[in-house]
Amino acid sequence: MTTITETFELNNGLKMPKVGFGTWQTEPGKETYDAVSNALKAGYRFIDTAKAYGNEKSVGEAIADSDVDRSDIFVQTKLPGETKTYEQTLADFDSSLKALNLDYVDSYIIHAPWPWDQMGTNHDAENRDVWRAMQEIYKSGRAKSIGVSNFNSHDLANLLTWKDLTVTPAVDQIQYYIGYTQDSIVKTAEDNGIVVQAYSPLATGGLVGSPDLERLADKYSVSIPQLALRFVIQNGLAPLPKARSMAHIQANAKLDFEISDKDMAFLNRLTAEDHWHPTGD
């Protein structure tokens, strides 16, 4: 078994591959279809999409046309951050399932605790209303697990302390990369049995060109992206790299090496402000 098909066990016993394939900013149609098809051929078994990406239909078509059994693929999609009512949550889930042309998804998560044009605003009451619908979706069996994305410690606590909580979030997907590790959120999640997924694990290209990372990558005879992904895995998180070319997709899957404890400690001390800046969200 290779690293990308090794698994984390979620808090409901479901197995989730350690590395997901992201489709953010991947155009619907041929671009998404080809990227997901190539990812499955390269060995990925965890595909991440979202209603907001507009490419669920293309993701579903690639899965349907793949030689890989549906039961062997962990499919995750997301409820739009703008959706903050019980009724709309149920409607949006139905539309995502229809677009994907699947009977179920393995993970359904809230894309953000706030609408994207109101980042940072408080929607505690609305998020609990949404979670009520999420719990119903989970109990229906049409989502094998439910979780959140971009939730900070406060947002997590809002759900975890709710009197009507019956299903604890299985995952929290946050921005995470060398130099930007959001330790307090990760601790809150891990203390409550929530697995953290890392989006933008390569800082959307911002890590490339760092002398520190180049030196370490050379030491292990790997690329900076491979080093960055392995760093995330060894910190106990699931990275979600995205790529379009088969060469990059295959390279990102070659993670069967071990970063020493000393080098991990060095990488964990780095800060983005001192070394590099991401080129996007």
N, C-alpha and C positions, 0 to 999 in steps of 0.2 A: 504493500500500500504506500502511495506517495503522499507527501504533505497535503496537497490540495484535496485529497479524498479522505484524509484522516478527519475525525469529527469531534465537535464539542457536543456534550449532552446538555440539552436545555432542561429547564426546571420541571418540565412535564414528561421527561424521558425521551423526547424526540431527539434524533441525531441530526446535527447540522454540520455540513462540511466546513473545514477550517478556513477555506478561501472561497470567496464568492466572486462572480463575474459581474461587474457593474455595467449598466447601460445608460447612465446619465449622459446627456448631451450627445446621444447617438440617435441619428435621424431615423424616423420611422420608415419602413420600406426596406429596400435592399441593404442599406448600411447596417441596420439592426439585425436583419435576418442573417446576413453573412457573418457578422460579429458573433452572434449567439451560436450559429452553426459551427463556426470555427472553434469557439470556446468548448463546445461539447466534444468536438473531435479531439481537442487538445487535452481532454481529461477533466475539465471543470464539471462539477455536478451541482453547483449552486448558482442560480441565475437570479439577479436582483433587478427589478424594474419598478415603475410607479405609474399611477394614472397620470400624474403631472408630466411625465416624460413624453406621453403621447405615442409610445411605441409598444404598448402591451400586445396589440394584435400581431405585430411582427415577431415579437418574442414567442408568442404562442405558436405561430406558424413554423418557426425554426424548431421548436420543441417537437411539434407534431411530425415534422419531416425527418427528425433525427433517428438514427439507429438505436439510440439509448432509450431504454424503457422509461416511461413517465415515472414509475415508482422509484427510479434511481436518481431522479432529478429533484433537488430542493428548490422550489420556486417561491420567490418572495415578491410581493408588490405592496404598494403603499396607498393609504387614504390621503387625499389632498389636505394640506394644512388648513386650507380655507373651510373645510367641512367641519362644522362644530355643533351639529345636532344629531340626535339619535336617528331620526328618520332618514336624513341625507347620508349618514354613514352606511345604513343598510342598502340604500339605493346605489351609492358609489361602489360598494363591494360587489353588488350584483353586476354592475356595468363592467367592472374589472374582470370578473370571472368570465363574463360573456366575451369580452375582447380577447382574453387569453385562450378562450375556447377550452377551458379546463373544468373538471368537476370539482376540483378543490385546489387550494394553494397550500404550501407548507408553512408559510408565514405571511401574516397580514399585519402591517404596522402603520401607526399614525405618523404621517410624514413630518409633522412639526407641531409644537404645542401652541402655535399661533399661525394666523394667516401670514403668508410671506410678505405682504405689504404692511404688516403690523408687527414686525419682528420685535421680540422682547416684551410685548404686552401680555397682560395676565388674562388667561382664559381657563382658570381652574375649574369653575362650575361647568363650563361647556365641555372640557376634557373628560370630566366624570360622566357627563351625559353620553359622550362619544364612546367611552369605555363600556358603558352599559350595553351599547349596541355591539361592540367588539366581543364582549363576553357571550352574547347570544350567537354571534357568527361562529365563535369557537365551539360552543356547545352543539351547534348544528352539524359539526364535522366538516364544514366546507373550508375551514382554515385550521390546519393542524396545530398551529401556534399563533399567538398574537403578541404584539409588542409595540414599541414606540421608536421614534427617531428624533434627534435634536432635543431630547428632553434633558434638562439639567437636574441637579439634585432636588431642587424645589418641586419641579414638575413631576419627578418620580414619586416624591413623598406625598404629593397631592393624591395620587392614585393608591399608593401603598397604605395610606392611613384612612382611606374611604371605607365607611361602614358597609357598603354594598359590594366591596371587592370580593370576587369569588375566584378570579383567575389573575395571578400575578403576571405582569409582562415578562415574556421570555427573553426578549432582547431589547437593547437600546442602541440604535445606530447613530454614531456621532462622528464629527470630523476629528481625525486623529492621525498624526504622523510624527516622525522624529522631530523633536523640538516643540511639538504642540500635542501634549498627551492628556490634557484635561483630567488630571489625576483625581480631583475631588468627585467628579461625575463617575469615573470608573470605580472608585471605592464604594460609592453609594450603590451602584449597580451590583457589584460583586458581593457586597454585604447582604444583598437581598436575592442572591441567586440568579441575577440577570446577566446574560452573556452580552458583552459589548462588541458590536460590529464597527469597523473603522472605515469610513468613506474618505476619499481623497488621501489614501495612505502614502501617495507619492507627492503630496502637497501640490497636486495638479501640475507637476513638472518643476516645482520650485526647488526640489532637493538636488536636481542634476547640476553638476558643476561645482558642488561643494568640495573643497580640498580634503576636509576631514572625512567625508563619506567616500570620496574617491580612494583615499589611502586605505580605508578599511575594506572597501569592496575589492581592491586589488589583493589585499591580504588573503581573502577567501576565494579569490578567482571568480568573482561574480560581478554583476552590474550593480550600480547604485539602486535601481528599482528592486532588484532581487534582495539586496541587503535591507532595504526599507521595509519590504513585505515580511521578511523573516523576523525583523525586529518586532513588528506588530504581533506576529504569531507567538514569539517567545515571551511577550508580555501578557499572553493569554487572551488576545483579541482576535477577531476574524476580519482580515482585510478584504476590501472589495475593489480590487484594481479594475480599471476599464482600459480597453485597448481595441483597436480596429484591425490592424494588420495581423496576419497569422504569426509572423515572426515575433511580434511583441507579446501576443497572447501566449505563445509557447514559452517564451523567455520568462514571463511572469509566473509560469507554472513550475519552474525549476527551482524549488525551494528546499531541497533535501540536503541542507547543510546546517551546521550549528554555530551560532555566534557565541564566543566564550563569555563567561560571567563578567570578566574584566571589561570586555568591549561593550557588552550590554550596559554596564554601569556607566561607561563613558557616553554612550548614545543617549541614555536616559538623563544625563546631565545637560545635554545640549539644549539651547533655546533658539527658537526660530528668529527672534529679534536680533540675536547676535550673529547668526549665520546665513539665513536665507529667508525669503518671503514667498508664500504661495502665489501662483499666478492667477488664481481664481478662487471661488468659494469652496 
